[in-house]
Amino acid sequence: MKQIDDVLRDRGSRYAVSGGPVTGRAGIDAFLATLKSQKKFARATHNSWAAVLSGEGPVKNDDGETGAGAVILRMLEREGLTDHVVVVTRWYGGVHLGGDRFAHVVTAVRAYLALGGHRG
């Protein structure tokens, strides 16, 4: 599992990004359980995620951050990344960010992809 704990902050909200290789939906569930075993991620407002599974196709979950899973999924599809989950975590800071939240999801996923750990 690769993580960037403090990708960005905006109006009190904080963002992190995590990811790693997975096998099937069970692999995603195990990844999320491991991530949420860290108290700070368990207490996060949103853990939005997406993956393109070689056997099942695209899967995503907004975890209450409407549209965030679709943003992550589009980026993974463009990258051609399969059997790899990416989770964008947000701790809500009390101020609605409107459309800026989508830009922040993009920034977080780009930061993760820049790590290069998803490439063979």
N, CA, C and O atoms as CSV, one atom per row, in Angstrom:
chain,resi,resn,atom,element,x,y,z
A,1,MET,N,N,0.845,-1.179,0.000
A,1,MET,CA,C,0.000,0.000,0.000
A,1,MET,C,C,0.888,1.239,0.000
A,1,MET,O,O,1.790,1.378,0.826
A,2,LYS,N,N,0.616,2.121,-0.931
A,2,LYS,CA,C,1.306,3.408,-0.973
A,2,LYS,C,C,0.328,4.472,-0.517
A,2,LYS,O,O,-0.856,4.424,-0.850
A,3,GLN,N,N,0.831,5.442,0.251
A,3,GLN,CA,C,-0.010,6.512,0.776
A,3,GLN,C,C,0.711,7.841,0.706
A,3,GLN,O,O,1.929,7.921,0.866
A,4,ILE,N,N,-0.068,8.882,0.462
A,4,ILE,CA,C,0.386,10.254,0.659
A,4,ILE,C,C,-0.623,10.846,1.638
A,4,ILE,O,O,-1.781,11.073,1.285
A,5,ASP,N,N,-0.182,11.092,2.859
A,5,ASP,CA,C,-1.105,11.475,3.925
A,5,ASP,C,C,-1.642,12.895,3.831
A,5,ASP,O,O,-2.762,13.147,4.275
A,6,ASP,N,N,-0.903,13.809,3.282
A,6,ASP,CA,C,-1.343,15.206,3.268
A,6,ASP,C,C,-1.119,15.782,1.871
A,6,ASP,O,O,-0.172,16.533,1.640
A,7,VAL,N,N,-2.005,15.418,0.946
A,7,VAL,CA,C,-1.857,15.877,-0.439
A,7,VAL,C,C,-2.153,17.362,-0.525
A,7,VAL,O,O,-1.390,18.115,-1.131
A,8,LEU,N,N,-3.266,17.794,0.083
A,8,LEU,CA,C,-3.612,19.213,0.051
A,8,LEU,C,C,-4.627,19.518,1.129
A,8,LEU,O,O,-5.277,18.632,1.684
A,9,ARG,N,N,-4.739,20.808,1.405
A,9,ARG,CA,C,-5.718,21.322,2.369
A,9,ARG,C,C,-6.426,22.509,1.728
A,9,ARG,O,O,-5.824,23.305,1.007
A,10,ASP,N,N,-7.727,22.603,2.013
A,10,ASP,CA,C,-8.509,23.720,1.482
A,10,ASP,C,C,-9.667,23.993,2.434
A,10,ASP,O,O,-10.501,23.118,2.667
A,11,ARG,N,N,-9.720,25.191,2.979
A,11,ARG,CA,C,-10.812,25.635,3.838
A,11,ARG,C,C,-11.135,24.624,4.934
A,11,ARG,O,O,-12.299,24.353,5.231
A,12,GLY,N,N,-10.093,24.081,5.518
A,12,GLY,CA,C,-10.262,23.165,6.625
A,12,GLY,C,C,-10.329,21.695,6.244
A,12,GLY,O,O,-10.066,20.831,7.081
A,13,SER,N,N,-10.677,21.394,4.993
A,13,SER,CA,C,-10.689,19.995,4.547
A,13,SER,C,C,-9.271,19.550,4.237
A,13,SER,O,O,-8.454,20.318,3.728
A,14,ARG,N,N,-8.993,18.272,4.562
A,14,ARG,CA,C,-7.682,17.693,4.256
A,14,ARG,C,C,-7.896,16.481,3.356
A,14,ARG,O,O,-8.896,15.772,3.473
A,15,TYR,N,N,-6.949,16.256,2.464
A,15,TYR,CA,C,-7.017,15.141,1.519
A,15,TYR,C,C,-5.777,14.262,1.619
A,15,TYR,O,O,-4.664,14.743,1.826
A,16,ALA,N,N,-6.003,12.962,1.465
A,16,ALA,CA,C,-4.925,11.977,1.375
A,16,ALA,C,C,-5.277,11.048,0.227
A,16,ALA,O,O,-6.423,11.003,-0.220
A,17,VAL,N,N,-4.284,10.308,-0.246
A,17,VAL,CA,C,-4.533,9.326,-1.309
A,17,VAL,C,C,-3.738,8.063,-0.996
A,17,VAL,O,O,-2.609,8.121,-0.509
A,18,SER,N,N,-4.357,6.921,-1.288
A,18,SER,CA,C,-3.738,5.619,-1.054
A,18,SER,C,C,-4.050,4.726,-2.237
A,18,SER,O,O,-5.010,4.963,-2.969
A,19,GLY,N,N,-3.237,3.701,-2.420
A,19,GLY,CA,C,-3.539,2.758,-3.495
A,19,GLY,C,C,-2.658,1.541,-3.416
A,19,GLY,O,O,-1.676,1.496,-2.674
A,20,GLY,N,N,-3.038,0.546,-4.208
A,20,GLY,CA,C,-2.255,-0.671,-4.268
A,20,GLY,C,C,-2.909,-1.696,-5.165
A,20,GLY,O,O,-4.074,-1.554,-5.534
A,21,PRO,N,N,-2.164,-2.729,-5.518
A,21,PRO,CA,C,-2.708,-3.786,-6.377
A,21,PRO,C,C,-3.760,-4.604,-5.628
A,21,PRO,O,O,-3.640,-4.841,-4.426
A,22,VAL,N,N,-4.789,-5.030,-6.354
A,22,VAL,CA,C,-5.857,-5.846,-5.774
A,22,VAL,C,C,-6.250,-6.944,-6.759
A,22,VAL,O,O,-6.034,-6.828,-7.966
A,23,THR,N,N,-6.832,-8.009,-6.214
A,23,THR,CA,C,-7.381,-9.076,-7.037
A,23,THR,C,C,-8.864,-9.190,-6.722
A,23,THR,O,O,-9.242,-9.679,-5.657
A,24,GLY,N,N,-9.697,-8.743,-7.641
A,24,GLY,CA,C,-11.137,-8.845,-7.479
A,24,GLY,C,C,-11.693,-7.941,-6.401
A,24,GLY,O,O,-10.968,-7.209,-5.728
A,25,ARG,N,N,-13.017,-8.018,-6.260
A,25,ARG,CA,C,-13.713,-7.190,-5.274
A,25,ARG,C,C,-13.277,-7.535,-3.851
A,25,ARG,O,O,-13.210,-6.658,-2.990
A,26,ALA,N,N,-12.981,-8.809,-3.606
A,26,ALA,CA,C,-12.509,-9.212,-2.280
A,26,ALA,C,C,-11.186,-8.512,-1.950
A,26,ALA,O,O,-10.944,-8.150,-0.798
A,27,GLY,N,N,-10.338,-8.323,-2.956
A,27,GLY,CA,C,-9.080,-7.612,-2.756
A,27,GLY,C,C,-9.304,-6.154,-2.393
A,27,GLY,O,O,-8.587,-5.594,-1.564
A,28,ILE,N,N,-10.310,-5.541,-3.024
A,28,ILE,CA,C,-10.653,-4.155,-2.695
A,28,ILE,C,C,-11.145,-4.069,-1.253
A,28,ILE,O,O,-10.731,-3.193,-0.493
A,29,ASP,N,N,-12.034,-4.992,-0.890
A,29,ASP,CA,C,-12.563,-4.995,0.485
A,29,ASP,C,C,-11.445,-5.159,1.508
A,29,ASP,O,O,-11.447,-4.500,2.548
A,30,ALA,N,N,-10.489,-6.041,1.211
A,30,ALA,CA,C,-9.356,-6.251,2.122
A,30,ALA,C,C,-8.485,-4.998,2.198
A,30,ALA,O,O,-8.027,-4.623,3.278
A,31,PHE,N,N,-8.255,-4.351,1.055
A,31,PHE,CA,C,-7.464,-3.122,1.018
A,31,PHE,C,C,-8.124,-2.052,1.886
A,31,PHE,O,O,-7.462,-1.407,2.699
A,32,LEU,N,N,-9.444,-1.868,1.707
A,32,LEU,CA,C,-10.168,-0.856,2.476
A,32,LEU,C,C,-10.145,-1.178,3.972
A,32,LEU,O,O,-10.019,-0.272,4.797
A,33,ALA,N,N,-10.263,-2.449,4.324
A,33,ALA,CA,C,-10.213,-2.842,5.732
A,33,ALA,C,C,-8.845,-2.515,6.331
A,33,ALA,O,O,-8.759,-2.033,7.460
A,34,THR,N,N,-7.784,-2.776,5.579
A,34,THR,CA,C,-6.435,-2.456,6.048
A,34,THR,C,C,-6.271,-0.942,6.208
A,34,THR,O,O,-5.720,-0.469,7.202
A,35,LEU,N,N,-6.759,-0.185,5.211
A,35,LEU,CA,C,-6.668,1.274,5.276
A,35,LEU,C,C,-7.413,1.799,6.504
A,35,LEU,O,O,-6.891,2.628,7.250
A,36,LYS,N,N,-8.633,1.312,6.704
A,36,LYS,CA,C,-9.462,1.808,7.804
A,36,LYS,C,C,-9.041,1.252,9.160
A,36,LYS,O,O,-9.578,1.659,10.190
A,37,SER,N,N,-8.086,0.328,9.169
A,37,SER,CA,C,-7.543,-0.127,10.455
A,37,SER,C,C,-6.685,0.971,11.084
A,37,SER,O,O,-6.383,0.928,12.276
A,38,GLN,N,N,-6.297,1.950,10.272
A,38,GLN,CA,C,-5.628,3.152,10.779
A,38,GLN,C,C,-6.737,4.105,11.239
A,38,GLN,O,O,-7.587,4.498,10.439
A,39,LYS,N,N,-6.731,4.471,12.501
A,39,LYS,CA,C,-7.836,5.240,13.078
A,39,LYS,C,C,-8.171,6.496,12.287
A,39,LYS,O,O,-9.343,6.829,12.109
A,40,LYS,N,N,-7.152,7.187,11.815
A,40,LYS,CA,C,-7.447,8.447,11.126
A,40,LYS,C,C,-8.244,8.208,9.847
A,40,LYS,O,O,-9.081,9.035,9.484
A,41,PHE,N,N,-8.001,7.096,9.160
A,41,PHE,CA,C,-8.757,6.801,7.944
A,41,PHE,C,C,-10.146,6.276,8.286
A,41,PHE,O,O,-11.099,6.516,7.544
A,42,ALA,N,N,-10.266,5.567,9.392
A,42,ALA,CA,C,-11.580,5.095,9.838
A,42,ALA,C,C,-12.474,6.280,10.203
A,42,ALA,O,O,-13.691,6.219,10.031
A,43,ARG,N,N,-11.873,7.350,10.705
A,43,ARG,CA,C,-12.637,8.534,11.122
A,43,ARG,C,C,-12.825,9.540,9.994
A,43,ARG,O,O,-13.494,10.554,10.193
A,44,ALA,N,N,-12.262,9.296,8.831
A,44,ALA,CA,C,-12.384,10.235,7.711
A,44,ALA,C,C,-13.850,10.390,7.302
A,44,ALA,O,O,-14.658,9.478,7.477
A,45,THR,N,N,-14.170,11.546,6.761
A,45,THR,CA,C,-15.532,11.796,6.293
A,45,THR,C,C,-15.838,10.960,5.061
A,45,THR,O,O,-16.930,10.405,4.940
A,46,HIS,N,N,-14.868,10.865,4.139
A,46,HIS,CA,C,-15.063,10.120,2.895
A,46,HIS,C,C,-13.802,9.342,2.537
A,46,HIS,O,O,-12.691,9.863,2.636
A,47,ASN,N,N,-13.983,8.095,2.123
A,47,ASN,CA,C,-12.922,7.292,1.513
A,47,ASN,C,C,-13.460,6.839,0.152
A,47,ASN,O,O,-13.931,5.711,0.005
A,48,SER,N,N,-13.383,7.723,-0.827
A,48,SER,CA,C,-13.892,7.437,-2.176
A,48,SER,C,C,-12.850,6.629,-2.931
A,48,SER,O,O,-11.652,6.875,-2.794
A,49,TRP,N,N,-13.304,5.656,-3.733
A,49,TRP,CA,C,-12.334,4.795,-4.410
A,49,TRP,C,C,-12.857,4.321,-5.759
A,49,TRP,O,O,-14.048,4.408,-6.059
A,50,ALA,N,N,-11.919,3.816,-6.564
A,50,ALA,CA,C,-12.267,3.200,-7.854
A,50,ALA,C,C,-11.170,2.232,-8.248
A,50,ALA,O,O,-10.029,2.326,-7.795
A,51,ALA,N,N,-11.554,1.292,-9.112
A,51,ALA,CA,C,-10.610,0.323,-9.677
A,51,ALA,C,C,-11.200,-0.227,-10.964
A,51,ALA,O,O,-12.418,-0.253,-11.144
A,52,VAL,N,N,-10.330,-0.663,-11.851
A,52,VAL,CA,C,-10.749,-1.403,-13.038
A,52,VAL,C,C,-10.220,-2.817,-12.844
A,52,VAL,O,O,-9.014,-3.056,-12.901
A,53,LEU,N,N,-11.135,-3.750,-12.613
A,53,LEU,CA,C,-10.747,-5.141,-12.353
A,53,LEU,C,C,-10.753,-5.926,-13.656
A,53,LEU,O,O,-11.697,-5.835,-14.441
A,54,SER,N,N,-9.704,-6.689,-13.879
A,54,SER,CA,C,-9.575,-7.411,-15.156
A,54,SER,C,C,-10.708,-8.406,-15.367
A,54,SER,O,O,-11.096,-8.640,-16.511
A,55,GLY,N,N,-11.251,-8.999,-14.311
A,55,GLY,CA,C,-12.324,-9.969,-14.476
A,55,GLY,C,C,-13.719,-9.386,-14.372
A,55,GLY,O,O,-14.678,-9.981,-14.862
A,56,GLU,N,N,-13.844,-8.218,-13.733
A,56,GLU,CA,C,-15.170,-7.668,-13.439
A,56,GLU,C,C,-15.431,-6.307,-14.053
A,56,GLU,O,O,-16.576,-5.856,-14.065
A,57,GLY,N,N,-14.422,-5.648,-14.557
A,57,GLY,CA,C,-14.600,-4.317,-15.120
A,57,GLY,C,C,-14.482,-3.228,-14.077
A,57,GLY,O,O,-13.915,-3.441,-13.006
A,58,PRO,N,N,-15.025,-2.046,-14.397
A,58,PRO,CA,C,-14.880,-0.901,-13.500
A,58,PRO,C,C,-15.811,-0.988,-12.293
A,58,PRO,O,O,-16.975,-1.370,-12.414
A,59,VAL,N,N,-15.276,-0.627,-11.130
A,59,VAL,CA,C,-16.055,-0.522,-9.893
A,59,VAL,C,C,-15.627,0.747,-9.173
A,59,VAL,O,O,-14.474,1.171,-9.259
A,60,LYS,N,N,-16.581,1.349,-8.457
A,60,LYS,CA,C,-16.279,2.599,-7.758
A,60,LYS,C,C,-17.239,2.776,-6.604
A,60,LYS,O,O,-18.299,2.152,-6.559
A,61,ASN,N,N,-16.857,3.640,-5.662
A,61,ASN,CA,C,-17.713,3.982,-4.544
A,61,ASN,C,C,-17.387,5.405,-4.119
A,61,ASN,O,O,-16.230,5.735,-3.855
A,62,ASP,N,N,-18.415,6.245,-4.055
A,62,ASP,CA,C,-18.225,7.654,-3.671
A,62,ASP,C,C,-18.079,7.848,-2.164
A,62,ASP,O,O,-17.511,8.848,-1.727
A,63,ASP,N,N,-18.578,6.914,-1.370
A,63,ASP,CA,C,-18.566,7.018,0.086
A,63,ASP,C,C,-19.096,8.378,0.542
A,63,ASP,O,O,-18.532,9.007,1.437
A,64,GLY,N,N,-20.186,8.821,-0.085
A,64,GLY,CA,C,-20.823,10.074,0.309
A,64,GLY,C,C,-20.292,11.318,-0.390
A,64,GLY,O,O,-20.895,12.385,-0.278
A,65,GLU,N,N,-19.199,11.208,-1.097
A,65,GLU,CA,C,-18.618,12.346,-1.831
A,65,GLU,C,C,-19.075,12.216,-3.286
A,65,GLU,O,O,-18.314,11.773,-4.146
A,66,THR,N,N,-20.324,12.605,-3.550
A,66,THR,CA,C,-20.980,12.364,-4.831
A,66,THR,C,C,-20.092,12.734,-6.019
A,66,THR,O,O,-19.605,13.859,-6.126
A,67,GLY,N,N,-19.894,11.759,-6.907
A,67,GLY,CA,C,-19.133,11.964,-8.133
A,67,GLY,C,C,-17.641,11.697,-8.027
A,67,GLY,O,O,-16.956,11.613,-9.046
A,68,ALA,N,N,-17.127,11.563,-6.815
A,68,ALA,CA,C,-15.677,11.394,-6.642
A,68,ALA,C,C,-15.197,10.061,-7.220
A,68,ALA,O,O,-14.139,10.011,-7.847
A,69,GLY,N,N,-15.947,8.998,-7.021
A,69,GLY,CA,C,-15.555,7.694,-7.552
A,69,GLY,C,C,-15.444,7.712,-9.065
A,69,GLY,O,O,-14.536,7.101,-9.630
A,70,ALA,N,N,-16.364,8.412,-9.729
A,70,ALA,CA,C,-16.335,8.510,-11.189
A,70,ALA,C,C,-15.094,9.261,-11.665
A,70,ALA,O,O,-14.500,8.898,-12.680
A,71,VAL,N,N,-14.702,10.300,-10.939
A,71,VAL,CA,C,-13.501,11.062,-11.294
A,71,VAL,C,C,-12.262,10.165,-11.200
A,71,VAL,O,O,-11.423,10.150,-12.101
A,72,ILE,N,N,-12.163,9.422,-10.099
A,72,ILE,CA,C,-11.023,8.514,-9.913
A,72,ILE,C,C,-11.020,7.457,-11.009
A,72,ILE,O,O,-9.975,7.171,-11.593
A,73,LEU,N,N,-12.184,6.876,-11.291
A,73,LEU,CA,C,-12.297,5.823,-12.292
A,73,LEU,C,C,-11.850,6.306,-13.669
A,73,LEU,O,O,-11.097,5.614,-14.355
A,74,ARG,N,N,-12.307,7.483,-14.076
A,74,ARG,CA,C,-11.900,8.028,-15.387
A,74,ARG,C,C,-10.383,8.164,-15.489
A,74,ARG,O,O,-9.794,7.869,-16.529
A,75,MET,N,N,-9.764,8.607,-14.413
A,75,MET,CA,C,-8.306,8.781,-14.429
A,75,MET,C,C,-7.593,7.434,-14.524
A,75,MET,O,O,-6.591,7.314,-15.229
A,76,LEU,N,N,-8.100,6.422,-13.824
A,76,LEU,CA,C,-7.490,5.088,-13.890
A,76,LEU,C,C,-7.658,4.482,-15.279
A,76,LEU,O,O,-6.745,3.839,-15.798
A,77,GLU,N,N,-8.828,4.692,-15.875
A,77,GLU,CA,C,-9.060,4.181,-17.232
A,77,GLU,C,C,-8.127,4.852,-18.234
A,77,GLU,O,O,-7.569,4.185,-19.106
A,78,ARG,N,N,-7.954,6.161,-18.116
A,78,ARG,CA,C,-7.024,6.873,-19.013
A,78,ARG,C,C,-5.597,6.376,-18.860
A,78,ARG,O,O,-4.846,6.296,-19.833
A,79,GLU,N,N,-5.231,6.043,-17.630
A,79,GLU,CA,C,-3.878,5.549,-17.337
A,79,GLU,C,C,-3.704,4.091,-17.779
A,79,GLU,O,O,-2.581,3.600,-17.894
A,80,GLY,N,N,-4.834,3.403,-18.028
A,80,GLY,CA,C,-4.781,1.990,-18.393
A,80,GLY,C,C,-4.421,1.103,-17.207
A,80,GLY,O,O,-3.843,0.031,-17.381
A,81,LEU,N,N,-4.760,1.546,-16.015
A,81,LEU,CA,C,-4.388,0.850,-14.788
A,81,LEU,C,C,-5.485,-0.144,-14.394
A,81,LEU,O,O,-6.619,0.250,-14.122
A,82,THR,N,N,-5.139,-1.434,-14.365
A,82,THR,CA,C,-6.107,-2.464,-13.974
A,82,THR,C,C,-5.619,-3.189,-12.719
A,82,THR,O,O,-4.428,-3.215,-12.407
A,83,ASP,N,N,-6.581,-3.769,-12.022
A,83,ASP,CA,C,-6.313,-4.536,-10.801
A,83,ASP,C,C,-5.506,-3.727,-9.784
A,83,ASP,O,O,-4.564,-4.226,-9.168
A,84,HIS,N,N,-5.907,-2.467,-9.630
A,84,HIS,CA,C,-5.229,-1.537,-8.735
A,84,HIS,C,C,-6.292,-0.567,-8.207
A,84,HIS,O,O,-6.979,0.083,-8.995
A,85,VAL,N,N,-6.429,-0.468,-6.902
A,85,VAL,CA,C,-7.411,0.446,-6.328
A,85,VAL,C,C,-6.721,1.739,-5.898
A,85,VAL,O,O,-5.595,1.728,-5.403
A,86,VAL,N,N,-7.425,2.849,-6.099
A,86,VAL,CA,C,-6.958,4.151,-5.612
A,86,VAL,C,C,-8.070,4.743,-4.760
A,86,VAL,O,O,-9.224,4.816,-5.183
A,87,VAL,N,N,-7.704,5.165,-3.549
A,87,VAL,CA,C,-8.651,5.716,-2.580
A,87,VAL,C,C,-8.258,7.161,-2.288
A,87,VAL,O,O,-7.118,7.439,-1.916
A,88,VAL,N,N,-9.209,8.078,-2.458
A,88,VAL,CA,C,-8.996,9.472,-2.070
A,88,VAL,C,C,-9.790,9.698,-0.790
A,88,VAL,O,O,-11.007,9.516,-0.751
A,89,THR,N,N,-9.073,10.097,0.252
A,89,THR,CA,C,-9.675,10.300,1.570
A,89,THR,C,C,-9.816,11.795,1.831
A,89,THR,O,O,-8.907,12.581,1.563
A,90,ARG,N,N,-10.989,12.168,2.364
A,90,ARG,CA,C,-11.223,13.562,2.740
A,90,ARG,C,C,-11.720,13.629,4.169
A,90,ARG,O,O,-12.621,12.896,4.575
A,91,TRP,N,N,-11.108,14.529,4.918
A,91,TRP,CA,C,-11.598,14.887,6.235
A,91,TRP,C,C,-12.259,16.247,6.064
A,91,TRP,O,O,-11.577,17.238,5.800
A,92,TYR,N,N,-13.563,16.305,6.209
A,92,TYR,CA,C,-14.349,17.516,5.974
A,92,TYR,C,C,-14.002,18.584,7.005
A,92,TYR,O,O,-13.933,18.318,8.205
A,93,GLY,N,N,-13.788,19.798,6.506
A,93,GLY,CA,C,-13.360,20.880,7.384
A,93,GLY,C,C,-14.447,21.850,7.791
A,93,GLY,O,O,-14.164,22.864,8.429
A,94,GLY,N,N,-15.705,21.552,7.428
A,94,GLY,CA,C,-16.793,22.425,7.851
A,94,GLY,C,C,-17.264,23.419,6.814
A,94,GLY,O,O,-18.266,24.102,7.027
A,95,VAL,N,N,-16.555,23.517,5.681
A,95,VAL,CA,C,-16.941,24.444,4.616
A,95,VAL,C,C,-17.160,23.644,3.335
A,95,VAL,O,O,-16.298,22.868,2.920
A,96,HIS,N,N,-18.329,23.842,2.711
A,96,HIS,CA,C,-18.586,23.166,1.435
A,96,HIS,C,C,-17.656,23.728,0.367
A,96,HIS,O,O,-17.508,24.943,0.239
A,97,LEU,N,N,-17.034,22.839,-0.398
A,97,LEU,CA,C,-16.051,23.253,-1.398
A,97,LEU,C,C,-16.643,23.361,-2.796
A,97,LEU,O,O,-15.978,23.846,-3.711
A,98,GLY,N,N,-17.885,22.916,-2.974
A,98,GLY,CA,C,-18.510,22.981,-4.294
A,98,GLY,C,C,-17.700,22.183,-5.301
A,98,GLY,O,O,-17.191,21.106,-4.989
A,99,GLY,N,N,-17.584,22.711,-6.502
A,99,GLY,CA,C,-16.869,22.037,-7.584
A,99,GLY,C,C,-15.377,21.889,-7.344
A,99,GLY,O,O,-14.728,21.063,-7.987
A,100,ASP,N,N,-14.822,22.675,-6.429
A,100,ASP,CA,C,-13.389,22.570,-6.136
A,100,ASP,C,C,-13.025,21.173,-5.627
A,100,ASP,O,O,-11.889,20.727,-5.786
A,101,ARG,N,N,-13.993,20.487,-5.016
A,101,ARG,CA,C,-13.688,19.153,-4.478
A,101,ARG,C,C,-13.290,18.189,-5.593
A,101,ARG,O,O,-12.491,17.281,-5.360
A,102,PHE,N,N,-13.833,18.370,-6.805
A,102,PHE,CA,C,-13.445,17.501,-7.918
A,102,PHE,C,C,-12.010,17.778,-8.343
A,102,PHE,O,O,-11.261,16.852,-8.655
A,103,ALA,N,N,-11.633,19.033,-8.356
A,103,ALA,CA,C,-10.247,19.388,-8.680
A,103,ALA,C,C,-9.303,18.793,-7.635
A,103,ALA,O,O,-8.194,18.379,-7.972
A,104,HIS,N,N,-9.725,18.747,-6.388
A,104,HIS,CA,C,-8.888,18.193,-5.328
A,104,HIS,C,C,-8.749,16.678,-5.465
A,104,HIS,O,O,-7.687,16.124,-5.180
A,105,VAL,N,N,-9.819,16.005,-5.901
A,105,VAL,CA,C,-9.736,14.565,-6.157
A,105,VAL,C,C,-8.739,14.308,-7.294
A,105,VAL,O,O,-7.917,13.395,-7.212
A,106,VAL,N,N,-8.819,15.109,-8.341
A,106,VAL,CA,C,-7.886,14.978,-9.465
A,106,VAL,C,C,-6.454,15.200,-8.989
A,106,VAL,O,O,-5.560,14.433,-9.347
A,107,THR,N,N,-6.228,16.231,-8.195
A,107,THR,CA,C,-4.891,16.515,-7.668
A,107,THR,C,C,-4.365,15.335,-6.862
A,107,THR,O,O,-3.199,14.963,-6.991
A,108,ALA,N,N,-5.222,14.744,-6.031
A,108,ALA,CA,C,-4.807,13.614,-5.205
A,108,ALA,C,C,-4.436,12.406,-6.062
A,108,ALA,O,O,-3.406,11.774,-5.829
A,109,VAL,N,N,-5.264,12.084,-7.047
A,109,VAL,CA,C,-4.973,10.922,-7.912
A,109,VAL,C,C,-3.701,11.176,-8.716
A,109,VAL,O,O,-2.881,10.272,-8.873
A,110,ARG,N,N,-3.529,12.384,-9.223
A,110,ARG,CA,C,-2.293,12.715,-9.959
A,110,ARG,C,C,-1.069,12.533,-9.077
A,110,ARG,O,O,-0.045,12.025,-9.531
A,111,ALA,N,N,-1.168,12.945,-7.817
A,111,ALA,CA,C,-0.045,12.790,-6.887
A,111,ALA,C,C,0.277,11.308,-6.703
A,111,ALA,O,O,1.444,10.920,-6.653
A,112,TYR,N,N,-0.760,10.488,-6.603
A,112,TYR,CA,C,-0.533,9.047,-6.450
A,112,TYR,C,C,0.115,8.463,-7.706
A,112,TYR,O,O,1.073,7.697,-7.609
A,113,LEU,N,N,-0.391,8.813,-8.858
A,113,LEU,CA,C,0.162,8.283,-10.108
A,113,LEU,C,C,1.609,8.741,-10.303
A,113,LEU,O,O,2.423,8.026,-10.887
A,114,ALA,N,N,1.916,9.942,-9.807
A,114,ALA,CA,C,3.290,10.450,-9.922
A,114,ALA,C,C,4.276,9.645,-9.076
A,114,ALA,O,O,5.476,9.653,-9.352
A,115,LEU,N,N,3.779,8.945,-8.040
A,115,LEU,CA,C,4.663,8.083,-7.241
A,115,LEU,C,C,5.265,6.979,-8.094
A,115,LEU,O,O,6.388,6.536,-7.851
A,116,GLY,N,N,4.509,6.537,-9.100
A,116,GLY,CA,C,5.019,5.513,-10.004
A,116,GLY,C,C,4.966,4.102,-9.457
A,116,GLY,O,O,5.355,3.173,-10.165
A,117,GLY,N,N,4.508,3.895,-8.240
A,117,GLY,CA,C,4.481,2.563,-7.645
A,117,GLY,C,C,3.502,1.610,-8.296
A,117,GLY,O,O,3.562,0.401,-8.072
A,118,HIS,N,N,2.589,2.154,-9.113
A,118,HIS,CA,C,1.596,1.330,-9.782
A,118,HIS,C,C,2.145,0.708,-11.080
A,118,HIS,O,O,1.510,-0.159,-11.682
A,119,ARG,N,N,3.311,1.158,-11.487
A,119,ARG,CA,C,3.913,0.629,-12.735
A,119,ARG,C,C,4.819,-0.543,-12.414
A,119,ARG,O,O,5.498,-0.567,-11.387
A,120,GLY,N,N,4.815,-1.511,-13.313
A,120,GLY,CA,C,5.655,-2.687,-13.131
A,120,GLY,C,C,7.077,-2.357,-13.235
A,120,GLY,O,O,7.926,-3.239,-13.106
